[in-house]
Amino acid sequence: MDTASLDYLTPLLNGIDQWSEFATLLPFLVLLELILSADNAVALASITKRLDSIELQQKSLNIGIAISLIFRILLILAANIIIKYPIIQIAASVYLISIVLTKFTINNPTNDESSSISNNNKSSFIKITFLLIATDLAFSIDSVTAAVAISDQILLVIIGALIGVIALRFTADLFIRWLDIFVQLENAGYFAVALVAIKLLFEVTFPNIVIPEYIFYILLGFVFLWGFSKRVPLNSNENE
Protein backbone atom coordinates (compact mmCIF):
# COMPACT_ATOMS: atom_id res chain seq x y z
CA MET A 1 0.00 0.00 0.00
CA ASP A 2 1.45 3.39 -0.99
CA THR A 3 1.85 6.47 1.22
CA ALA A 4 -1.09 8.25 -0.40
CA SER A 5 -3.41 5.40 0.55
CA LEU A 6 -2.17 5.47 4.15
CA ASP A 7 -2.74 9.23 4.32
CA TYR A 8 -6.26 8.71 2.99
CA LEU A 9 -6.99 6.13 5.70
CA THR A 10 -5.58 8.25 8.56
CA PRO A 11 -8.85 10.11 9.34
CA LEU A 12 -10.73 6.80 9.33
CA LEU A 13 -8.21 5.20 11.70
CA ASN A 14 -8.35 8.24 13.98
CA GLY A 15 -12.12 7.96 13.99
CA ILE A 16 -11.90 4.30 14.99
CA ASP A 17 -9.52 5.25 17.82
CA GLN A 18 -11.97 7.89 19.06
CA TRP A 19 -14.93 5.50 19.01
CA SER A 20 -12.79 2.91 20.77
CA GLU A 21 -12.09 5.46 23.51
CA PHE A 22 -15.82 6.21 23.67
CA ALA A 23 -16.66 2.54 24.16
CA THR A 24 -13.92 2.06 26.75
CA LEU A 25 -14.24 5.21 28.84
CA LEU A 26 -17.98 5.94 28.72
CA PRO A 27 -18.86 3.16 31.23
CA PHE A 28 -16.20 4.51 33.62
CA LEU A 29 -17.52 8.07 33.28
CA VAL A 30 -21.10 6.89 33.85
CA LEU A 31 -20.02 4.89 36.92
CA LEU A 32 -18.09 7.92 38.19
CA GLU A 33 -21.16 10.14 37.76
CA LEU A 34 -23.38 7.59 39.53
CA ILE A 35 -21.01 7.31 42.50
CA LEU A 36 -20.54 11.06 42.82
CA SER A 37 -24.28 11.68 42.45
CA ALA A 38 -25.16 9.64 45.56
CA ASP A 39 -24.18 12.30 48.10
CA ASN A 40 -25.50 14.98 45.76
CA ALA A 41 -28.86 13.18 45.58
CA VAL A 42 -29.16 13.02 49.38
CA ALA A 43 -28.39 16.73 49.69
CA LEU A 44 -30.91 17.65 46.97
CA ALA A 45 -33.53 15.33 48.49
CA SER A 46 -33.03 16.89 51.91
CA ILE A 47 -33.40 20.39 50.46
CA THR A 48 -36.46 19.44 48.40
CA LYS A 49 -38.24 17.89 51.39
CA ARG A 50 -38.55 21.37 52.88
CA LEU A 51 -41.47 21.79 50.49
CA ASP A 52 -44.45 20.00 52.01
CA SER A 53 -46.24 19.39 48.71
CA ILE A 54 -45.03 16.36 46.72
CA GLU A 55 -46.12 18.12 43.54
CA LEU A 56 -43.92 21.12 44.34
CA GLN A 57 -41.03 18.82 45.28
CA GLN A 58 -41.23 17.13 41.87
CA LYS A 59 -41.56 20.45 40.04
CA SER A 60 -38.62 21.96 41.91
CA LEU A 61 -36.43 18.94 41.14
CA ASN A 62 -37.41 18.95 37.47
CA ILE A 63 -36.66 22.65 36.99
CA GLY A 64 -33.55 22.68 39.20
CA ILE A 65 -31.91 19.66 37.59
CA ALA A 66 -32.81 20.77 34.05
CA ILE A 67 -31.07 24.11 34.64
CA SER A 68 -28.20 22.29 36.38
CA LEU A 69 -27.60 20.25 33.22
CA ILE A 70 -27.02 23.46 31.26
CA PHE A 71 -24.57 24.67 33.90
CA ARG A 72 -22.77 21.30 33.88
CA ILE A 73 -22.23 21.50 30.13
CA LEU A 74 -20.91 25.06 30.52
CA LEU A 75 -18.58 23.85 33.29
CA ILE A 76 -17.27 21.07 31.04
CA LEU A 77 -16.59 23.57 28.25
CA ALA A 78 -14.82 25.79 30.79
CA ALA A 79 -12.99 22.90 32.52
CA ASN A 80 -9.56 24.33 31.70
CA ILE A 81 -10.50 27.58 33.45
CA ILE A 82 -11.73 25.69 36.52
CA ILE A 83 -8.46 23.76 36.73
CA LYS A 84 -6.38 26.87 36.04
CA TYR A 85 -8.06 28.96 38.75
CA PRO A 86 -8.23 26.96 42.02
CA ILE A 87 -10.32 29.72 43.62
CA ILE A 88 -13.34 28.25 41.83
CA GLN A 89 -12.83 24.86 43.49
CA ILE A 90 -12.21 26.57 46.82
CA ALA A 91 -15.48 28.52 46.48
CA ALA A 92 -17.35 25.28 45.71
CA SER A 93 -15.85 23.50 48.72
CA VAL A 94 -16.60 26.44 51.04
CA TYR A 95 -20.21 26.45 49.85
CA LEU A 96 -20.54 22.70 50.48
CA ILE A 97 -19.01 23.07 53.94
CA SER A 98 -21.47 25.88 54.70
CA ILE A 99 -24.34 23.53 53.78
CA VAL A 100 -23.03 20.92 56.23
CA LEU A 101 -22.50 23.47 59.01
CA THR A 102 -25.99 24.89 58.45
CA LYS A 103 -27.46 21.40 58.69
CA PHE A 104 -25.77 20.47 61.96
CA THR A 105 -25.86 23.87 63.69
CA ILE A 106 -29.26 25.26 62.66
CA ASN A 107 -31.52 22.44 61.49
CA ASN A 108 -31.33 20.41 64.68
CA PRO A 109 -34.09 18.05 65.88
CA THR A 110 -35.39 20.63 68.35
CA ASN A 111 -35.96 23.19 65.64
CA ASP A 112 -38.06 21.33 63.08
CA GLU A 113 -39.85 24.49 62.00
CA SER A 114 -36.65 25.94 60.58
CA SER A 115 -35.94 22.86 58.45
CA SER A 116 -39.28 22.76 56.67
CA ILE A 117 -41.27 25.29 54.70
CA SER A 118 -44.94 24.92 55.47
CA ASN A 119 -45.93 28.01 53.52
CA ASN A 120 -45.48 26.76 49.96
CA ASN A 121 -45.80 30.12 48.27
CA LYS A 122 -44.06 31.18 45.09
CA SER A 123 -41.06 32.77 46.84
CA SER A 124 -40.42 29.59 48.88
CA PHE A 125 -40.55 27.45 45.75
CA ILE A 126 -38.13 29.76 43.90
CA LYS A 127 -35.78 29.84 46.89
CA ILE A 128 -35.63 26.03 47.11
CA THR A 129 -35.14 25.69 43.34
CA PHE A 130 -32.24 28.15 43.34
CA LEU A 131 -30.74 26.32 46.31
CA LEU A 132 -30.95 23.06 44.35
CA ILE A 133 -29.18 24.64 41.37
CA ALA A 134 -26.42 26.17 43.52
CA THR A 135 -25.83 22.90 45.39
CA ASP A 136 -25.64 20.81 42.22
CA LEU A 137 -23.33 23.40 40.68
CA ALA A 138 -20.92 23.05 43.61
CA PHE A 139 -20.96 19.25 43.28
CA SER A 140 -20.45 19.57 39.52
CA ILE A 141 -17.07 21.25 40.07
CA ASP A 142 -15.79 18.01 41.58
CA SER A 143 -17.39 15.66 39.05
CA VAL A 144 -16.29 17.74 36.04
CA THR A 145 -12.65 17.94 37.14
CA ALA A 146 -12.69 14.18 37.82
CA ALA A 147 -14.26 13.41 34.42
CA VAL A 148 -11.87 15.67 32.48
CA ALA A 149 -8.96 13.94 34.22
CA ILE A 150 -10.18 10.64 32.71
CA SER A 151 -10.76 11.90 29.16
CA ASP A 152 -10.16 15.11 27.23
CA GLN A 153 -12.94 14.35 24.74
CA ILE A 154 -15.59 16.99 25.47
CA LEU A 155 -18.45 15.08 23.82
CA LEU A 156 -17.64 11.98 25.86
CA VAL A 157 -17.62 13.95 29.11
CA ILE A 158 -20.89 15.71 28.19
CA ILE A 159 -22.59 12.36 27.49
CA GLY A 160 -21.37 11.08 30.86
CA ALA A 161 -22.68 14.23 32.56
CA LEU A 162 -26.05 13.89 30.80
CA ILE A 163 -26.43 10.31 32.01
CA GLY A 164 -25.32 11.41 35.48
CA VAL A 165 -27.96 14.15 35.64
CA ILE A 166 -30.70 11.75 34.53
CA ALA A 167 -29.57 9.29 37.21
CA LEU A 168 -29.48 12.13 39.74
CA ARG A 169 -33.10 13.02 38.99
CA PHE A 170 -34.32 9.49 39.71
CA THR A 171 -32.03 8.83 42.68
CA ALA A 172 -33.17 12.10 44.28
CA ASP A 173 -36.74 10.77 44.15
CA LEU A 174 -35.59 7.54 45.78
CA PHE A 175 -33.70 9.36 48.51
CA ILE A 176 -36.71 11.55 49.30
CA ARG A 177 -38.56 8.33 50.17
CA TRP A 178 -35.58 6.69 51.85
CA LEU A 179 -35.06 9.69 54.14
CA ASP A 180 -38.35 8.72 55.81
CA ILE A 181 -37.24 5.09 56.17
CA PHE A 182 -33.59 5.22 57.26
CA VAL A 183 -32.89 7.23 60.41
CA GLN A 184 -29.24 8.08 59.72
CA LEU A 185 -29.36 8.53 55.96
CA GLU A 186 -29.73 12.31 55.95
CA ASN A 187 -26.77 12.76 58.30
CA ALA A 188 -24.77 10.27 56.21
CA GLY A 189 -25.54 12.32 53.11
CA TYR A 190 -24.20 15.47 54.72
CA PHE A 191 -21.09 13.64 55.96
CA ALA A 192 -20.57 12.60 52.33
CA VAL A 193 -20.98 16.23 51.27
CA ALA A 194 -18.26 17.14 53.79
CA LEU A 195 -16.00 14.46 52.27
CA VAL A 196 -16.43 15.96 48.80
CA ALA A 197 -15.68 19.45 50.14
CA ILE A 198 -12.55 18.25 51.98
CA LYS A 199 -11.41 16.39 48.85
CA LEU A 200 -11.75 19.54 46.74
CA LEU A 201 -9.86 21.65 49.29
CA PHE A 202 -7.11 19.06 49.68
CA GLU A 203 -6.56 18.77 45.92
CA VAL A 204 -6.23 22.55 45.61
CA THR A 205 -4.10 23.04 48.73
CA PHE A 206 -1.75 20.11 48.13
CA PRO A 207 -1.65 19.61 44.33
CA ASN A 208 1.58 17.59 44.51
CA ILE A 209 0.14 14.99 46.87
CA VAL A 210 -1.92 12.42 45.00
CA ILE A 211 -4.23 10.27 47.12
CA PRO A 212 -5.75 7.30 45.24
CA GLU A 213 -9.37 7.93 44.27
CA TYR A 214 -10.42 4.54 45.62
CA ILE A 215 -9.71 5.73 49.18
CA PHE A 216 -12.32 8.47 48.74
CA TYR A 217 -14.83 5.99 47.31
CA ILE A 218 -14.21 3.50 50.13
CA LEU A 219 -14.85 6.23 52.71
CA LEU A 220 -17.97 7.25 50.80
CA GLY A 221 -19.12 3.63 50.80
CA PHE A 222 -18.67 3.29 54.57
CA VAL A 223 -20.60 6.53 55.15
CA PHE A 224 -23.57 5.29 53.14
CA LEU A 225 -23.43 1.82 54.72
CA TRP A 226 -23.82 3.57 58.05
CA GLY A 227 -26.61 5.71 56.62
CA PHE A 228 -28.60 2.64 55.55
CA SER A 229 -27.84 0.67 58.72
CA LYS A 230 -30.83 1.79 60.81
CA ARG A 231 -34.46 1.88 59.78
CA VAL A 232 -37.30 3.85 61.35
CA PRO A 233 -39.16 1.56 63.79
CA LEU A 234 -42.35 0.17 62.25
CA ASN A 235 -44.39 1.32 65.25
CA SER A 236 -43.45 4.94 64.65
CA ASN A 237 -44.64 4.71 61.03
CA GLU A 238 -47.93 3.17 62.12
CA ASN A 239 -48.49 5.93 64.68
CA GLU A 240 -47.97 8.54 61.99
TIROVO-892007 format. One record per residue (C-alpha): x, y, z; residue in three letters. Coordinates in steps of 0.02 Angstrom, whole numbers, plus 50000, padded with zeros to 5 digits. Last residue first. Layout:
REM residues N
XYZAla ...
REM end
This chain:
REM residues 240
476015042753100Glu 475765029653234Asn 476045015853106Glu 477685023653052Asn 478275024753232Ser 477815006653263Asn 478825000953112Leu 480425007853190Pro 481355019353067Val 482775009452989Arg 484595009053041Lys 486085003452936Ser 485705013252777Phe 486695028652831Gly 488095017852903Trp 488295009152736Leu 488215026452657Phe 489705032652758Val 490665016552729Phe 490445018152540Gly 491025036352540Leu 492585031252636Leu 492905017552506Ile 492585029952365Tyr 493845042352437Phe 495145028652459Ile 494795022752281Tyr 495325039652214Glu 497125036552262Pro 497895051352356Ile 499045062152250Val 500075074952344Ile 500795087952225Asn 499185098052216Pro 499135100552406Phe 497955115252437Thr 496895112752280Val 496725093852296Glu 496455095352484Phe 495075108252465Leu 494125097752337Leu 494295081952443Lys 493725091352599Ile 492165097252507Ala 491795079852440Val 492005072352614Leu 490875085752689Ala 489515081252563Val 489725063052616Ala 489465068252798Phe 487905077352736Tyr 487235061652655Gly 487625051452810Ala 486625063852915Asn 485135061652797Glu 485325042652798Leu 485385040452986Gln 483565036153020Val 483215026152863Phe 481385025552809Ile 480825043652790Asp 482475048552707Leu 482215033552592Trp 480725041652508Arg 481655057852465Ile 483155046852425Phe 482215037752289Leu 481635053852207Asp 483425060552214Ala 483995044252134Thr 482845047551985Phe 483455065151950Arg 485265060751987Leu 485215046551861Ala 484655058751726Ile 486025070851782Val 487345057051774Gly 486785051651601Ile 486985069451540Leu 488665071251628Ala 489325055451543Gly 488715061851374Ile 489565078651409Ile 491195069851456Val 491185059951293Leu 490785075451191Leu 492215084951274Ile 493535071851237Gln 494925075651361Asp 494625059551458Ser 494915053251636Ile 495525069751711Ala 494065078351624Val 492875067051721Ala 493665070951891Ala 493675089751857Thr 491855088751802Val 491305078351953Ser 492105090052079Asp 491475106352003Ile 489785097851976Ser 489525096352164Phe 489545115352180Ala 488345117052034Leu 487185104052111Asp 487085114552269Thr 486795130852176Ala 485415123252068Ile 484535115352218Leu 484635131652316Leu 483885140852167Phe 482435128552167Thr 482185130252355Ile 482115149252345Lys 480935148852195Ile 479735137352287Phe 479795148052444Ser 479475163852342Ser 477975155952254Lys 477105150652413Asn 477265133852498Asn 477035140052676Asn 477535124652773Ser 479375126452735Ile 480365113852833Ser 482035114352923Ser 481685129753029Ser 480085122553100Glu 480975106653154Asp 482025115953282Asn 482315103153418Thr 482965090353294Pro 484345102053234Asn 484245112253074Asn 485375126353133Ile 487075119453185Thr 487125102453098Phe 486275107052935Lys 487015124452923Thr 488755117352950Leu 488495104652811Val 487835117752689Ile 489275129452735Ser 490505115452697Ile 489735113552524Leu 489895132252492Tyr 491705132252552Val 492085117552436Ser 491325126452286Ala 492265142652324Ala 493895132952341Ile 493585124352174Gln 493335141252091Ile 494845148652181Ile 495895134852101Pro 495975144851938Tyr 496815134451802Lys 495775118851836Ile 494135128451826Ile 494755137951672Ile 495225121751585Asn 493515114551626Ala 492595128951540Ala 491715117851413Leu 491365105351552Ile 490715119351664Leu 489545125351526Leu 488895107551507Ile 488615106551694Arg 487725123351695Phe 486495117351563Ile 486205101351661Leu 485905111451819Ser 484465120551732Ile 483605103851702Ala 484055098351880Ile 483225113451960Gly 481675113351850Ile 481305094851873Asn 481785094752057Leu 480695109852095Ser 479225102252002Lys 479385085752094Gln 479485094152264Gln 478045105652217Leu 476945090652177Glu 477495081852336Ile 476885097052436Ser 477785100052600Asp 479275109052525Leu 480735106952644Arg 480885089452570Lys 481775097252420Thr 483305102052523Ile 483485084552595Ser 483235076652424Ala 484555088252348Leu 485805083652484Ala 485425065152469Val 485575065952279Ala 487255074952288Asn 487915061552405Asp 487425048252278Ala 487865058452122Ser 489735055352141Leu 489495036652125Ile 488315038051977Leu 489425050751888Glu 490955039651910Leu 489995024551846Leu 489455034551692Val 491245040351664Leu 491905022551681Phe 490575015851561Pro 491015029751436Leu 492885026151442Leu 493045010351337Thr 491675012751208Ala 492095031151183Phe 493965027351176Glu 493605014551039Ser 492535027550951Trp 494025039450953Gln 495245026250891Asp 494055021550749Ile 493945039850699Gly 495825041250699Asn 495905026050585Leu 494645034050467Leu 495585050650467Pro 497215041250428Thr 496505030750285Leu 496875043550149Tyr 498635046150216Asp 498925027450208Leu 498305027050028Ser 499455041349980Ala 500935032350061Thr 500735017049950Asp 500005000050000Met 
REM end
